Amino acid sequence: MENDKLKSIVLVAGSIILLFLVATNPGLQRDAIWHASTPPVDTAGVAPASRAPDFAGIVSRNTSFFDLMVKCGLDAPSIKLIEKAVRNVYDFRRIYPGQRYEVYAADDGSIESMQFSVGDTSYIDINFKDGDISAEKKDYEFSTVLKTASGTISNSLYVTCKEQGIPPEIFDQLANTIFPWDIDFLNEIQRGDFFRVIYEERTRFDGMKKIGRIVAAEFFTQGRSHYAFMFKNEDGRPDYYDENGKSLRKQLLRAPLPISRITSNFSTRRFHPVLHHYAPHLGVDFAAPVGTPIMATGDGAVIETGRNHANGNYIKLRHTNGYTTYYLHLSRFAKGMQPGTRVRQGEVIGYVGSTGYATGPHLDYRVMKGNVFVNPRKISLPPAKPVTSANMASFIDLRDRHLARLSSVRVGEDTATVASGAASRDAENAATRGGSPSAVSH
């Protein structure tokens, strides 16, 4: 009897100690390996498979790819071979906490394939066959529905979106992708202006949701409505066009910073805050915190990077149609910025600083047309290519259906309403190429 009591006490004490260790050491939970007989509870981020994985888990802190593969039964030479074979697709030396993996074994216990998540939208698919190792980066399948949102400006676009519970991705697309050429969101919009949007909501196989692209938008400011419609033109890539089929993209962005305020405008006679005399100010000063990313306002090539007493760290870019842009007083340059480097519109080229003749952190942005400096805020720039005549009928059909949908959205409506019947590819095609009305409700 006493022996039975002693055994019971030992079992209970052991169970308590084990529970305590697991509860106080999350790493034990994160590093756990699940076998096929016990499928993982959460497979978010791992490619769906027709059968349960033999091993699955989540990368924890201070865990290497080597550590994970050892737990899956691989020896050191095999692990090194995998790392080397797939390095041109993915460098497993750079795995990070939160990545999910699945490993599938053959009947003889050898590894058949494995998937390794890299972000929310893609994964690395590795297969082993006849001694060969192949790797490919693949995208997860997402289903897509269309939703609507709207708001009335109370303070700023950012504040309004936050107050209405509108996803921050919508603010970013409106301000930095769709309307940055036509609307100055820092200085032009006023209380009472409003917007309406139709956008994609994408759902992964495991239920995780992502905000997709805006497919149509209306922004009312300065007494008129600006419209944007996403459409695939002749090159097959979606872009944004106004109600007449003209591209909303211009050769140069209106501002090289997403969030800033203008502290000094273009002027032929300005009192210099450092030198204390009147002189021309041939650019626009944008105040922003040190380290704020600076974007190239247009496609082009780096002409010069350097530093001098007046300009501090600066970059000069050459663009088509005789335009040159200048970015002065940078704290540092983006990686790879050197003469001859090609940059794309919106690409980060440097970071805000206060080098040179500067009283505080800001960017002095200048534009030269030919050999003459021009006011960056007032130049009229040619748009990109419009919708082609061959595609105009499809565009008009798409535009009219989106206009009808936009006009039915109440301004300031808090909810984001699902567009019924919009499925993955059908929704995308209908949203960009005037597809069947049944694919997108209006």
N, C-alpha and C positions, 0 to 999 in steps of 0.2 A: 504493500500500500504506500509506504513511504517513498519507494522508488518511483511509483506512478506519479505521486505528487511532485517529486523532484523533476521528472521528465516534463510534466505540464508547465512547471515554473520556467524551466529552461526554454521551452518552445515559445511561450508567451514573451519572455524577455528578448529572445532572438528576433521575433516578429517586430517588436517595438523598436529595437535598434535598427533593423532594416528599413522600416518606414521612416524613421528619423533621418537616416542617411540619404534616402531618396528625396525627401522633402527639403532637406537643407543643402542638397547638391544638385541644382538643375542640370549640370553637365551630364550627370548619370542618365537623366531622362532624354536629353537632346542627343546623346551619343548612342542611344539604344539601337540595336539592330532588330528589325522585325523579320520573321520568317514567313514563308508562304502559308503556313498553318494559322498564323495570326496576322492578317492584313493590317497595314497602317491605318490608323483612325482617320488621318487627314492626308490626302494625296495632292493637295493644292500645289501647283507648280510643277507637277510631274506629268509627262505625256500619258494620256490614257492608254491602257493596254488591254488585250483580250484576256489575259490571265494575270493572276496576282504575282508580284515580284518575289523572288527568293530572298532578296535583301532590300530594305528601303530605310531611309532615314533623313535627318536634317543636319547640315553642317553646323557645328557649334564653334565657339571661339577657340582659338589655338589648336584647331584641328586641320591636318593636312590631307591631301588626296591620298598620300601614302598610307596614313593612319586608317582611313576609311577602307581602302582596298585590302589591307591586312586583315581587317575585321571580316571582310567578305571571303577570306581564304586564299588570296593571291600572295605569291612570294615576291620578293624584292625585284628580281630580274623581269618578271611579267609586268609589274607596276611601272618600272622604268620604260619598258617597251611601249606600253600604252601612252604614257606621257609624251614620249618622243613621236609616236605615230600620229597623234592628233594635235600636235603643237601648232600646226598651220591653221587649225580650225579654232582651237581653244587652248589656252595655257593653264593647265591644272595647278600650276604653282600659285595661281591667283584666286583660288577658291575663297569664298567669304561666308560668314555666318548667315544662316537662313536659306542657303541653297538646298534644294531637295534632290535626292537621287533614288534611282531604282536599278536594281541589278537582277538580270534573268539568267538562270543556269540551265544547261542541258541535262539530260538524264544521267550522264556520266559525271556530273558535278562541275564540268568546265563552264566558264563564262560564255554565254551566248550573245548577250547584248546588255547595254546599260544606257540610261538617260540621266542627264544632269541639267537641272534648270539653270538658266542664265537670265535672270530678270523675270518679269511677269508675263512676257509675251513670247519667249523663245526658250529652246532647250538644245543641248548637244546630244545627238543620237549616235551611239557608237556600236558597231557590229563586228563580231568576230566570226570568220568563216574560212575554213581551209588554211589556217595559219595567217591569214591577212586581217588587218585591222582597218576599218573604214570609219570615218567620222563626218557628220554633217550637222550644220546648225539649221534647225527647223523652227517654224512658227507654230504656236498653239492654235487650234481652231477656236474661233469665237463666233457666237451668234450675235446679231446686231438688231437693235430696235431703234426707232427714232423717237426723240422726246422733245418737248418744247419748254422754254423758260422765257421770262421777261422781267423787266425792272424799270423803275423810274429813278433817275439820278437824284440822290439826296445830298451827297457830299462829293463823292468821286465814283468812278466805275468800280474800282476795287471794293470800296466800302459798301456800295449798293449790292454787289454780288454776294458779299459776305453776309449782309443783313438778310438777303432773300434766301440764303442757303443754296445759292447757285455754285456749282463746282468751280474751283479756282482755274481749272483748265479752260473754262469758257471765257473768263476774264482775259487770260493770257492770249487766247486765239483772237478775240476781238481787238485787243490793243496792239498785239505784236505780230500777228499773222495776216489778218484780214484787212483792217482799216488803218494801219499806221501811216500810209501814204496820204490819206484824204482827211483824217481827223486827228487833231492834236489833243490827245486825251489829257494832257497836263494843263493846257491853257485855254482850250476852246469850249469844252463841255460845261454846261451850267445846270443848276438845280431845275428840275422839271423835264430835262431831256429824257428820252426813254429808248429802250431797245427790246427786240424780240428775236429769238433764235430758235432754230430747229437743229438738233445735234444728235449724234450717235451715242448710244450706250451699248457697250460690248460686254458680253458675258462669256467667261471661259468655261470649259467643261465641268469644272468643280464648283461653279457658282461665283467665282471672283469677278467683280465688275470693274470695267475701265471706261473712262470717258473718251469717246472717239472724237471725230472731227465735227465742226459745225458745217452743216450742209446748206443752210440758208440763214440770212440775218438781215434785220432792218435796224438801223441806228438813226434816231431823229435828233438832230442838233443844228444850231444856227438857222432854224426855220425851215429845214428840209430833211427828207429821209435819204439816207445812204443805204443802198441795197447790196447784198453779196450773195452769189449763188455758186456753189461748188459744181464744176462741170469738167468732164474729160474732153479736151479739145483734140486736135489732130495728132498730137504726140502721145495720147493715151494716158497722160498723167493728170490727176485732178488739180484744178486751179480755181481761183475765184474771179467772177466777172460781175459787172453791174447789170442793171435791168436791160441795158441795150447791148449786152454782149461784149463790152470793153473790159479789158483786163484791169483788175484793181492794183496789180503790181506796177510800180514805177521803177525807173532805173536806180533811184536812190531813196532810202528811207528818209523820213522827215527828221528823225532824231537817232543818234547812235546809242542812246541809253533807254532802257525800258522804264525806269523810274528815276525822275530827277526834277529839278526846277531850274528855270532860266534865270540867271543872275545878271547877265549882261548881253544885250542884243548886238547885232551887226550895226556898226556906226562909222561914219567918216570922221567923227570928232568925239572922242570920249576921254574923260579924265582918268588917267591910268592910276589904279589904286596903289601900285608899288613905286612907279617912277615919278608920280605926282606932277604930270604935265598932260596936256591934251594931245591926243594922237588918234589916228584911225584904229578902230577895232574891227578887223576884217573877218570875224567869226562870231559864233554864239557860244556863250559860256553856260554849261550845264552843271549845276552843283549836285554832288552826290557823295555818299560816304566813300572813304578810301577802300579800294578793292572791288568797287562795283564793276562788273564786266562791261566792256565797251565793244559794240558790234560794228563791223564793216557795214556802211550804209548801202553798199552796192557790190556786185561782182567786180573783181578787178585783180590787180597784181601789186605787191608791195614794191614801191620804188626805193624807199629809204627808211631806215630806222636809225635813230641816233639820240644824242643829248647835247644841249647847249645851255648857256646861262639863261636865256629868255624863255625858251620853250620847254625846258626840262627834257624828259623823255618824250619822244614824238615818233609818229608813223605817218608816212605819206603813201597813198594808194592811187594808182592810175586806173581809170575806168574808160569805157567806150564813149564815143561822141564828144571827146575832148574834155572830160571832167577829171579833176584831181581832188581828192579829199585829204584833209590834214586832221590829225588827232594829237593834241598837245597836253603836256603836264602829267603824263601817265606815271603811275607808281612803278609799273613793270609791264613788259610785253608778254603776250601769250606765247606758248611754246611753238617754236618753228617759224616765228615771224622774222624773215630776213629778205633782202632784196631778191626779187624773182618769185617769191612764194605766191601762189594763186589763192585767193580767198573768195568765199561766197557771201552773198548778201545775208546779214544776220549772224555771220560767224564771229566769235569772240577773237579780237586781235590784241587786246590789252586791258588794263585795269586803271580805274580812276586813281589819281594821286594829287600831289601839290608840288611837284618838282618845277624848277625854273622860277620865273617871276609870278608867284601865286600867293594870295593871302589865305587860301584855304583849299580843301580838296574840291576839284572841279575838272571838267573837260572843256577845253577850247576847241570847238569843232569848226573847220573852215572848208569851203568849197570853192574851187577855181574852175572857171569855164574858159578854155583857151588859156590866155595869159592874164585874166582878170578875175579877182575875187568877187563872188556874188553872195547875196544874202541867202543862207541855206533855208530860211523859213519862207522865202517868197519865190524861189525859182520854180518854173513850170517845167516838169519833166515828162518826156514821152512815156506812155504806158507800154507794157509788153504786148505781144500779139493778141488781137481780139479773137472772138469765136469766128471760125471760118464760115464762109457762105454755105459750104457743104453740110456743116453741122448746125446751122442756125435754126432750122425747123425743130430739131430735137431740143435745142437749148430753150427756145420759146415755149415749147410744151412743158419742159421741166420748170421754167421760170413761173409760168402761169399757175401751175399746181402748187408750187411753194408759196407764191404770193397769196393764194387763197388760204393756205394753211396759216401763214403768218398773220393775216388780217383777222383770223378767228381767235388768235391768242390775246387774252386780256392783258393789258399792260399792268405790271406789278403782281401778276398771278404768282403765288408762291410755289405752286406745285409744278412738277415736271411730268407732263402727261405722255404716256407711252403711245406711240403710233402703232395701232393694232395692225397685225398682219405683216410686219416688216421683219423678214428673216435675213440671215447672214448675207449671202451674196446678192439676193434680190434687193435688199435694202440699199446696199452699196451701189449696185448698178443703177437702180431707179433714182437714187439721190444724185447721181453724177451724169447720167446719160439719158434722162427722160424715159425711164423704163415704164413698165405697165403700171397704171394707176392702182391696180389691186395690190401691188407690192408695197406701196407707201400710202397710207391714208391721209386725207387732206380735209 
